[in-house]
Amino acid sequence: MRLYPVADGHGGSCVKRLFALLFVIAAAFGGWFVGSRLYAVHDLSQAARDGDVARLEGRVDFPAFRESLKSEVGGAIEREDIGGLGSVLAKASASFAIDKFVNPETVAQLVRTGQADGVTVAVRAEEREPVDWRIESGDLHAFRLTGPDPRGALIFRRDGLGWRLAGIDLNDG
């Protein structure tokens, strides 16, 4: 007497097809996960090189980028411990300056050179060379872009099936 079903020759092929389908789905997700990040960085870099304002505006979440930079600068002001009113005035003037600073032209310069108007994210090996950006793996919703001698990072966040530059991280180093 058998306690397990006898294979009729068809059950194994269904399981193989299921595993093949799961493998194809996993490979497609992995390809999108890596490929979409590479494409976002390439497209942003190309738009910055070409000075293509429309493409930059599509690749950069300017309000989120401004808020991220304000947070970074505000943190640096707090670490300086300049006092109550001085800290408030410094943050207010920094906020005003950041609202004027973060525009397509300065973000393009930051992406091309790693620096713009006193903000340094990456240092280039040669002045004439573009920044050799590197993707630091994040989670499913964000990743960081750093240079070979990182002074900070550009932060991309997922936007639907694509990615947009949405933040900045400024190291003190």
Secondary structure, 3 states (H helix, E strand, C coil): CCCCCCCCCCHHHHHHHHHHHHHHHHHHHHHHHHHHHHHHHHHHHHHHHHCCHHHHHHHECHHHHHHHHHHHHHHHHHHHCCCHHHHHHHHHHHHHHHHHHCCHHHHHHHHHHCEECCEECEECCCCCCCCCCEEECCCCCEEEEECCEECEEEEEEEECCEEEEEEEEECCC
